[in-house]
Structure formats: structure tokens, C-alpha cells
Amino acid sequence: MRNMKCSVIGNGALALSVAIQLSQKGCTVTYIDISENQKIKNRYLDKPEIVVIDRGRYSVSLSEVTDNYESVQNAHIIVIAVTSSCYEPVFAHILPLIHTGQHVLFMPACYGAILFKKALRESKIKDLTISEATSFPYVCDLSDEGLIVHGKKQTLTIAVSPLSKLDYEIKLYNSLFEIFQPARNFLQTSLDNMNLTLHPLPILLNISAVEHSASSFRHYIDGYSETVGQLVERMDAERIAIGEKLDLPLTTALTQLKNYYGDSQAQTIREYVTNLQGPYPDVKGFGLDSRYVTEDVPGLLVSASSIASQLGMNVPTINLCINLANAITNRDFHKSGFTIEKLGFDKLTTIEIQNTIEH
């Protein structure tokens, strides 16, 4: 894969870690920073050499760090690794540049591939291969020292459209990441994004502690009391039930955690994430204005709630979380979120939805 051209579009440390991984595999990588503060671009514009701290310390060079989308036109692989609220402007920038034969990878799964396919149908661009990975490979953050890696997932699922390209795409991406297993479709990958389960409730139910010191509030260690843990389990069960209704083999959050980071013998989500030897003890600094609320509630919870409603299902804990987020932030996430109407599924049967996604 040496010298394969890749463009990674991102707005944070997780996306940067993907660019670093591709560069380590011999690809020529342009990182396109679309964050509001342009922190990554400004830091690495003149010298795109990133220090990585991961069981040691080493440097990785990228071809370019920029805010310009031009590299997309000549890229073999385009990785869209942005928060879900950025999909619309990113699509507007890349649709005039993309062309037949390119490979587009969404990471993490948050209905981005479904929305992109909808945009492609409206623009009449054909013969692109689109993939979507459930999550990012790494748990990491960016400090003054460099990119600090806290953990790496051992396995991830990935869906591909058209389905006929599944084997080729799995082989392609495993030559770069070595961790992918096939998922059925983009609805499965998005519903299997366990951020729906793990992220919003611990903030919303610990709002006083978060507001007093968001920078030091440890999301998992401080946020997961016994009661919060029980509610998180209920919400995860509702997510799994939506998958069962759609005949999609979703994976519980606890099983995903064990698959990603190893089996600690934990019996509950709370036991796993509060383990000081686990992947999350240093995760902190996420407040009400963080992606754990402002992205995951409209991008994941609202979508799950809307799909459940279409299926005639009751998901009280998911709806409770959305309503709490609306009340506490004084926003209407139902209005801004990815409802089934925005996904283009409101007039389709379950079988028609599956066919639309898979082909």
C-alpha cells in the first residue's frame, strides 16, 4: 500500500490517529482539519511531524496538514472522520471533487454513510465504494507533548456498499488496520456505535459535578455510580431490541468492550469502564458542550428513538436521556437530530430500508 494517496477529513485527535496509522502503513496522507479552532492545522502546518506516545515515543510524518479539500480529488481513499454535525458542509465540499473508483470510509458510524448515499443519489454520482466502521481504532487525545494513545481496539466491524465489494474492501482496510470484521449494513454499524450507551447519561446525571469542574471530571471513574450504571444497561438493552426488530445482530456494549480491549471478567458495563487498569481511567474533560452530548444525543440517540417509533417500539430510557439533554441544554435535539425522515426511511418498509442501504 506504499504511496497510496489518502485524504483524512477530521476535527480532532481521533481522526488524526487514523491519518497517523495510514502513514505508518506507507500511504501518502493529507490531513484536512475542519475544526473550528484549526488547532491541528495551525500546529502542524509547516512541519507535519506528529509525536506519538504509545508504549514509547516516536514521530510520524504526514504529507500535509491543511484546511484545503483539493487532495480529495486525487485520493484513492477518502476517510471522513468528523463529528456528525459536520456531515453536511463536508459533503458540500467533496461532492464536486469525488469520482468513479474512489473509496470512501466513514469512521465512526453515525449514519454518515447512509446520509452520504442519499446525497450521492441526489447528485447522480455513481460507482463509489462506501464503507463505514463502527468506531475509531484508538482511544487517544492530543496534548502539548503530542498524540497520547490510551488504548487500541482489537477488532471492529465494517459495512460496505455495494455489498458485492465487501470482500475486497475488508482486504483493503485490513491491510491498513488489521482489525476489521464484516457487518451486514450501515444501519447495523450505526446502531452498534456504543457511544449511544456510554456517553451522554453519565454527564447528564452528574451535572453538578461536571459544571463545577468539567476539566477534571473523569467520565467513567467519576460518572458511573451504581444507579447510572443500571440506567446505562437499560438503554443498551433498548438499543439491542431495536436491532432484533430489524433482524440485525447488534452486539451489547459490554461484549463490545471485551472484544475491543480484552475480557476483564466484568459482569456489567459499570464494572468494566471503572476498572483502573482498563482503557478509560484517564478519560476526562467532557462537559455539556462536548461531543458526548452535543453530537451523540442528536446523532445517535435521536436516530435510535426515531427508528424505534417507526417500528412501533417503546424506548423509555433512550427518550429519557434525550429529554434530559433537551431540558438541561435548552436545545431541541429532536429537531436537529438524524430522524428517520432525514435519513430518508420514513416512507420505506423494513425490507426496502435494508435493500436501499446494501446496494
Secondary structure by P-SEA (a helix, b strand, c coil): ccccbbbbbcccaaaaaaaaaaaaaccbbbbbbcccccccccccccccbbbbbcccccccccccccccccccccccbbbbcccccaaaaaaaaccccccccbbbbbccccaaaaaaaaaaaaacccbbbbbbbcccccccccccccbbbccccccbbbbbccccaaaaaaaaaaacccbbbbcccaaaaaaaccccccccaaaaaaaaaaaacccccccccccccaaaaaaaaaaaaaaaaaaaaaccccccaaaaaaaaccccccccaaaaaaccccccccccccccccccccccccccaaaaaaaaaaaccccaaaaaaaaaaaaaaccccccccccccccccccccaaaaaaaaac
